[in-house]
Amino acid sequence: MNIDTTINNLPILTWNWLKINNVPFSYSAAVNAADSTVAGTLPEGVSYKADAGSDTGAYAGIATGVGKNTDSVFSEAKVRTALITAKKNVHVSAPVLISFDQADRSSTASAQIIRAEEGSSVTVIISYTSPESASGFQAVRTLCSAGKNAYIHLVKVQLLGSSFTQIDDTGTFCEEGGRVEVTQIILGGKETYAGVAAALPSYRSSFKSDTAYLCMGEQKLDMNYIVRHTGRKTDCKMSVKGTLSGNAVKTYRGSIDFKSGCAGATGNEQEETLLLSPTVVNKSIPLILCDEEDVAGEHGATIGRLGEDTLFYMQSRGISKQSAEQIMARAKVAGTAALIPDETVVTKINNYLDKAFAHE
């Protein structure tokens, strides 16, 4: 497979010299299909198909954050798209767990569709792990479709090896009263390209995302989050928190797009970035597009170093500067990890952080 394109495109172009409209991506190697196998027992009230087959056509119109320019990765690998369905009016109590344990030098692609039928609710946790120093490539595409008054909580946890490249592409769609929440933890890999696109076409549909990351050393993280409001009284909230150290590079694009006809819609996006090195590169573009008068959109960003008052307080209690920085960096991840309803997954996150900080 050979791919040379741009991904994570903004919904509208801004100044080229900012170099934030999109990100170039190229890759040349064979990519193998990987099945999205459910770990453990499938919870009651959930159906699973390893290959959705022709059923995928019903979800083909769901836009994703990374974008269509990576379609060839999945088609050339002949990926079988798994279909996970929460049945009508069933509130699934236990999360559905999907784990990808990547081998060193592996190159894989996989895809999932999560469907919550009318009145149902389900949580799906997808985790990615590999040996600590492993290299390789992984592409994942996840589509979420929430029916009328249905709820989906999608959790993605990336704990890949230090030389991995990952594309994590997500798209969501909500019917009337439907809601999708995406919780994302990004800690591993050498290069991570993450994108989430949410479509809110129906009355009182809503979307919420909580993202936490830690970029250290030479890591690169590129994110693109887009919420498109077309339905009346729709709502979105996006939160991104993380820490940069060493020579890390991070780009965040957060777009709230109020389309004509979405009267009464509301949107809010917030970003918190802690900078622990003078050589990090941080780019952020919170974007609100408005084609409707009766809407309310807010965005805010807190970007900077550890405050002198905070540092003095901690040092006066015997906490070194390095330990203080680690405490603050861990706190940004811990707050988001607390939203994950699985103690085993949260423990893996904490263990990963322990190892990452031990190498500093």
C-alpha positions in Angstrom: 0.0 0.0 0.0 1.2 3.5 -0.9 -0.5 6.6 0.5 0.5 10.2 0.2 -2.2 12.6 1.1 -3.5 15.1 3.7 -5.6 14.2 6.6 -7.3 15.9 9.6 -8.6 18.7 7.3 -10.3 21.7 8.8 -13.9 22.2 7.6 -12.9 25.6 6.3 -9.4 26.8 5.2 -7.5 29.4 7.2 -4.1 31.0 6.4 -1.7 28.6 4.7 1.3 30.0 6.5 -0.1 28.8 9.8 0.3 25.2 8.5 -2.7 24.0 10.4 -5.4 23.5 7.7 -4.4 19.8 7.6 -1.4 17.5 8.1 0.5 15.6 5.4 0.6 11.9 5.8 2.5 9.2 3.8 3.0 5.5 4.3 4.3 2.8 2.2 4.1 -0.8 3.4 1.7 -3.8 3.3 -1.2 -3.4 5.7 -3.1 -6.4 7.0 -6.7 -6.6 8.2 -7.2 -7.1 11.9 -10.5 -8.4 13.4 -12.2 -6.4 16.2 -12.6 -9.3 18.6 -14.6 -8.8 21.8 -12.6 -9.7 24.9 -14.4 -11.9 27.4 -18.1 -12.5 27.4 -20.4 -10.4 25.3 -22.8 -8.5 27.6 -26.4 -9.3 27.6 -28.5 -7.2 25.3 -25.7 -6.7 22.7 -25.3 -8.5 19.4 -22.0 -8.8 17.5 -21.1 -9.5 13.9 -17.4 -10.0 13.0 -18.3 -8.9 9.5 -21.1 -6.5 9.0 -21.0 -7.2 5.2 -23.7 -5.3 3.3 -25.0 -3.7 6.6 -22.1 -1.2 6.4 -23.9 0.6 3.6 -26.4 2.1 6.1 -23.5 3.9 7.8 -21.5 4.9 4.8 -22.7 8.6 5.1 -21.2 9.1 8.5 -18.3 11.6 8.2 -15.1 11.0 10.2 -12.5 13.3 11.7 -9.4 12.0 9.9 -11.4 12.0 6.7 -12.0 10.0 3.5 -8.4 10.4 2.3 -7.5 7.3 4.3 -10.3 5.1 2.8 -7.8 3.3 0.7 -6.0 2.0 3.8 -9.1 0.1 4.8 -10.2 -1.0 1.4 -6.8 -2.3 0.2 -6.3 -4.2 3.5 -9.8 -5.8 2.9 -10.9 -4.9 6.4 -13.9 -6.7 7.8 -16.0 -4.2 9.7 -17.4 -5.5 13.0 -21.0 -4.5 14.0 -21.9 -4.1 17.6 -25.5 -3.4 18.3 -27.3 -2.5 21.6 -30.9 -3.8 21.2 -33.9 -1.6 21.5 -34.7 -0.2 25.0 -31.9 -2.3 26.5 -29.5 -0.5 28.9 -26.3 -2.6 28.7 -24.8 -2.6 32.2 -21.3 -4.0 31.4 -19.0 -2.4 28.8 -18.1 -4.2 25.6 -14.3 -4.6 25.5 -12.2 -4.8 22.4 -8.4 -5.1 22.8 -5.7 -4.8 20.1 -2.4 -6.1 21.3 0.0 -5.1 18.4 3.1 -7.1 17.7 6.4 -5.5 17.0 6.7 -4.4 13.3 3.0 -5.2 12.7 1.0 -3.1 10.2 -2.8 -3.5 10.6 -6.1 -1.9 9.9 -9.5 -2.5 11.5 -13.0 -1.0 11.6 -16.0 -1.1 13.9 -19.6 0.1 13.8 -21.4 0.7 17.1 -25.2 1.0 16.8 -27.5 1.8 19.7 -31.1 1.2 18.8 -33.9 3.4 20.1 -33.9 3.8 23.8 -30.8 1.8 24.4 -27.4 2.6 26.0 -24.0 0.9 25.6 -20.4 1.5 26.5 -17.6 0.2 24.2 -14.0 0.3 25.3 -11.3 -0.1 22.7 -7.7 -0.3 23.9 -4.4 -0.5 21.9 -1.3 -1.9 23.4 2.1 -3.3 22.2 5.5 -4.0 23.6 7.1 -0.9 25.1 9.7 -0.3 22.3 7.7 -1.8 19.5 7.4 -0.2 16.1 4.6 -0.5 13.5 1.5 1.0 12.0 -2.2 0.8 13.0 -5.2 2.3 11.4 -8.6 2.2 13.2 -12.0 3.5 12.1 -15.0 3.6 14.4 -18.5 4.7 13.4 -21.1 5.3 16.1 -24.9 5.6 15.3 -27.2 6.5 18.2 -30.9 5.9 17.6 -33.8 7.9 19.0 -33.1 8.7 22.7 -30.2 6.2 22.6 -26.8 6.6 24.2 -23.3 5.5 23.2 -20.1 5.9 25.3 -17.1 5.2 23.2 -13.8 4.9 25.1 -10.4 4.7 23.2 -7.1 4.1 25.1 -3.8 4.3 23.2 -0.8 2.7 24.9 1.3 1.7 21.9 5.0 1.3 21.8 7.4 4.2 21.3 7.9 3.8 17.6 4.3 3.1 16.5 2.3 5.3 14.1 -1.4 5.3 14.5 -4.4 6.7 12.7 -7.5 6.7 14.9 -10.5 7.8 13.0 -14.0 8.2 14.5 -17.4 9.4 13.2 -20.7 9.7 15.1 -24.3 10.3 14.2 -27.3 10.9 16.5 -31.0 10.7 15.8 -33.6 12.7 17.8 -32.6 12.8 21.5 -29.6 10.6 20.8 -26.2 11.2 22.5 -22.7 10.0 21.9 -19.8 10.6 24.3 -16.2 9.9 23.3 -13.5 9.5 26.0 -10.0 9.3 24.6 -6.6 8.7 26.3 -3.5 9.1 24.1 -0.2 8.3 25.7 1.8 6.1 23.4 3.2 5.9 19.9 5.6 8.0 18.0 3.0 9.6 15.8 -0.7 9.7 16.4 -3.3 11.1 14.1 -6.7 11.3 15.8 -9.9 12.6 14.4 -13.5 12.7 15.6 -16.4 14.1 13.6 -19.9 14.4 15.1 -23.1 14.9 13.2 -26.1 16.4 15.1 -28.9 16.6 12.5 -31.9 15.8 14.8 -33.8 17.7 17.6 -32.0 17.7 20.9 -29.3 15.3 19.8 -25.9 15.9 21.6 -22.2 15.1 21.6 -19.5 15.2 24.3 -15.8 14.4 24.1 -13.1 14.3 26.7 -9.6 13.8 25.6 -6.4 13.6 27.6 -2.8 13.1 26.3 0.8 13.1 27.3 3.4 13.9 24.6 7.1 13.4 25.6 10.4 13.3 23.9 10.0 13.2 20.1 6.3 12.3 20.1 3.9 13.9 17.6 0.1 14.2 18.1 -2.2 15.7 15.6 -6.0 16.0 16.4 -9.0 17.1 14.5 -12.4 17.4 16.2 -15.5 18.6 14.3 -19.1 18.9 15.4 -21.7 19.8 12.8 -25.0 21.2 14.2 -27.9 21.0 11.8 -30.7 20.0 14.2 -32.6 22.4 16.6 -31.5 22.6 20.2 -28.5 20.4 19.7 -25.6 20.6 22.1 -21.9 19.7 22.1 -19.1 19.9 24.7 -15.5 19.2 23.9 -12.6 19.1 26.4 -8.9 18.5 25.6 -6.3 18.3 28.3 -2.7 17.4 28.1 1.0 17.9 28.7 4.0 18.5 26.3 7.6 17.9 27.3 10.9 17.4 25.5 10.7 18.1 21.8 7.0 17.0 21.5 4.8 18.4 18.8 1.0 18.7 19.2 -1.7 20.2 17.0 -5.3 20.5 18.0 -8.1 21.6 15.7 -11.5 22.0 17.4 -14.4 23.1 15.2 -18.0 23.8 16.1 -20.1 24.3 12.9 -23.5 25.9 13.4 -25.4 25.2 10.2 -28.5 27.1 9.0 -31.6 25.8 10.8 -30.0 24.7 14.0 -31.9 27.3 16.1 -31.3 27.0 19.8 -28.0 25.0 19.4 -25.2 25.3 21.9 -21.6 24.4 21.8 -18.6 24.7 24.1 -14.9 23.7 23.7 -12.2 24.0 26.2 -8.5 23.2 26.0 -5.8 23.0 28.7 -2.2 22.5 27.7 0.8 22.3 30.1 4.2 23.1 28.6 7.1 21.6 30.4 9.9 22.4 27.9 11.0 25.4 25.9 11.4 23.2 22.8 7.9 21.8 22.5 5.7 22.9 19.6 2.1 23.6 20.4 -0.5 24.6 17.8 -4.2 25.1 18.6 -7.1 26.4 16.5 -10.5 26.6 18.2 -12.9 27.4 15.5 -16.6 28.4 15.6 -18.5 28.7 12.3 -21.9 30.2 12.4 -24.6 30.3 9.7 -27.5 30.6 12.2 -28.4 33.5 14.5 -30.1 31.8 17.5 -27.1 29.8 18.8 -24.5 30.0 21.6 -20.9 29.0 21.0 -18.0 29.3 23.5 -14.4 28.4 23.4 -11.5 28.8 25.7 -7.9 27.8 26.1 -5.4 27.7 29.0 -1.9 27.2 27.6 1.3 27.7 29.6 3.9 26.5 32.1 3.5 25.5 35.7 2.7 28.6 37.7 5.3 29.9 40.1 2.9 30.0 42.9 1.9 26.4 42.4 5.5 25.3 42.1 6.5 27.3 45.2 3.7 25.7 47.2 4.7 22.2 46.2 8.5 22.8 46.8 7.7 24.2 50.2 6.3 20.8 51.1 9.3 18.9 49.9 8.1 18.2 46.4 10.8 18.7 43.7 10.1 20.6 40.5 10.2 17.4 38.5 7.8 15.6 40.8 5.5 18.6 40.8 5.4 18.6 37.0 4.7 14.9 36.9 1.8 15.3 39.4 0.2 18.0 37.3 0.7 16.0 34.1 -0.8 12.9 35.7 -3.8 14.9 37.0 -4.8 15.9 33.5 -4.9 12.3 32.4 -6.5 11.0 35.7 -9.5 13.3 35.4 -10.4 11.9 32.0 -9.5 8.4 32.9 -12.0 8.6 35.8 -14.8 8.6 33.1 -13.8 5.0 32.1 -16.0 2.4 33.7 -13.4 -0.4 33.9 -10.8 -0.6 36.6 -8.5 -2.9 34.6 -8.2 -0.4 31.8 -7.6 2.5 34.3 -4.9 0.5 36.0 -3.2 0.0 32.6 -3.2 3.7 32.1 -1.7 4.3 35.5 1.0 1.7 34.9 1.9 3.2 31.6 2.3 6.6 33.2 4.5 5.1 35.9 6.9 3.7 33.3 6.8 6.9 31.2 7.8 9.1 34.1 10.4 6.6 35.3 12.3 7.1 32.0 12.5 10.9 32.4 
